[in-house]
Amino acid sequence: MFSAIKTYFGHLLEVPDAVSPARYRSLRRIMTILMVTVSVTPLLILTGINHAQYMSTLEREMENPLYAMVRKSQASLELFLGERASTVSLIAHAYSFDDLTNEQTLNRVFLALKSEFQGFVDMGLVDVNGRQVAYVGPYKLKDADYAGQPWLSEAQVKGRYISDVFLGLRGFPHMVIAVHRMEESGREWTLRVTIDTSRLERLVAAVGLMQDTDAFLCDSRGILQTNSRFYGKVLDKLPLTLPPQSFETTVRPWKDDSGQDLMVAYTSLTGTDFMLLAVKPTLDIYKPWTALRSELLLVFCGGIAVIVLVSHLLMKHLVGRLQASDERRVAVFAQMEHNQKLSSIGRLAAGVAHEVNNPLMLIQENAGWIRDLLQDENPGNMVNYDEIMESTDKIEKHVQRAKGITQRMLGFGRRMNPGRSEIMVNVLVDQATEFLKTEARGRNITITKDFSADVPVILSDSAQLEQVFINIIDNAIDAIGKNGSITVRTEPWENGARIYFKDTGPGMDEETMQRIFDPFFTTKAVGEGTGLGLAICFTILEKLGGRIEVSSVVGQGTTFCISLPAEPPSQPLETSEDA
């Protein structure tokens, strides 16, 4: 993975031949994403850990009170029921059947029992056949038949039994503690007492139930033994699947039949069929978190937004500097390559100029010799005297022009400093257009002039500028071929002048425009161009402190723009060399 990332970034950071903005946009985007990821990931991890710890703390804060509530209620309930069961068992073994059938004795025992313990409702003595032979209490239950009652059969089997809450003969909820005894004489009987179930509810409530918490007793079948806040009254069926029985206090998440998430603490009471449960909806756990969630989310999102913004701005700055550095390096490499080409061209041009100068000198000498011979002759004796003299003048004129060209070629080769003379730009441009006017007319090409009268006089090299103008116009004529137009326009520019050459030729694509000033690059057919003209123009204008720019649209023509300063640089770009 890391090697792939390294390879990707290495590819992005390579300096291309032409610096592409898309590469740096991609680099900036990838680096921003990585920086945001590196910055936000630890924040997300810490947030997740803190949230988990916070939730765990909240759960513990809920579990601990539930656990303590159940433990405390369990102790109270087991003590309440255990004391009363033990007391009833003690009475049953302290007195005989005959003693307890005496209602005065039974009444005295019951009153003593009530004075020591709360919660007793009545007391009765039941024979082996289930008939209550003696009774003390608020109801008329003497001779009541309890044969077949579950609590009686359970007591006869187990010896002592604490029943579930039931309606019985009374028609309202109550529970029974029954103790079975077999005397030495073989007589069997059962002592029973009734317990007020409201005492159980008070014991459960005594632990201090919170508003969002419920605690209650139920039997193994899920029948409520005390009233419940959430799930109904005594003897209602609990809408909750009971957790597995445990005599150890246990706290665990649970669900009721409606699917609501709960936290349940529960335990089974020793010696009974009861299960004590404390229930709290888990939704209540998250109330503190819910209250802070919007504020925390706002802070979290704000933090991420700040990280993204800072990362974006930082990467934009860094990648921008990298892009600028690469652009400078590309420009330096391009300039070095261009200078190398120009150096080669300069050496070639110098050699060509030296070779051409010699025949030019001979032509000039012979033209002068012809002129001297003609001056010695009588014009009247020669039929074509005037024509020969005119031709001689043209020869000398073009020899001088050729010598100027060779001198400029030598200057290009030697990197000579530009000359300085006052130039009327409009006049010089006009001369260049007039020089090629005949060729343009022969190809049905119209040259239109639009000269501004506000163009100032500048200091520059007139011969080299004329070469530049002629070269550009000549290239425009070649590009058009036949039937077209060239518009030459001048205007003031800063303290100097700006000249536009616009043609109606075929135009150029972007790739051609990028290479148009490279030496030896030409769009002409093989043998029709050297590709040096525009390169020489570029070099000349560079030495003169000016610049040349090109804009073109395929099918719509090309425009060259030359900008000239008021005067060339005081120091040449490069020192001159000897030929």
ABEGO torsion letter per residue (X at the ends): XAAAAAAAAAAAABBBABBBAAAAAAAAAAAAAAAAAAAAAAAAAAAAAAAAAAAAAAAAAAAAAAAAAAAAAAAAAAAAAAAAAAAAAAAAAABBAAAAABAAAAAAAAAAAAAABBGBABBBBBBAAGBBABBBEABBABGBBABGBAAAAAAAAAGBBBBBBBAEAAGBBBBBBBBBBBBAAGBBBBBBBBBBAAAAAAAAAAAGBBAABBBBBBBAAGBBABBBAAAEBBGBBBBBBBBBBBABBBBBBBBBAAGBBBBBBBBBBBGBABBBBBBBBAAAAAAAAAAAAAAAAAAAAAAAAAAAAAAAAAAAAAAAAAAAAAAAAAAAAAAAAAAAAAAAAAAAAAAAAAAAAAAAAAAAAAAAAAAAAAAABBAAABAAAAAAAAAAAAAAAAAAAAAAAAAAAAAAAAGBBBBBBBBBAAAAAAAAAAAAAAAAAAAGBBBBBBBBAABBBBBBBAAAAAAAAAAAAAAAAAAAGBGBBBBBBBBBBEABBBBBBBBABAEBBAAAAAAAABBGBBABBBGABAGAAAAAAAAAAAAAGBBBBBBBBBGAEBBBBBBBBABBBABBABBBBBX
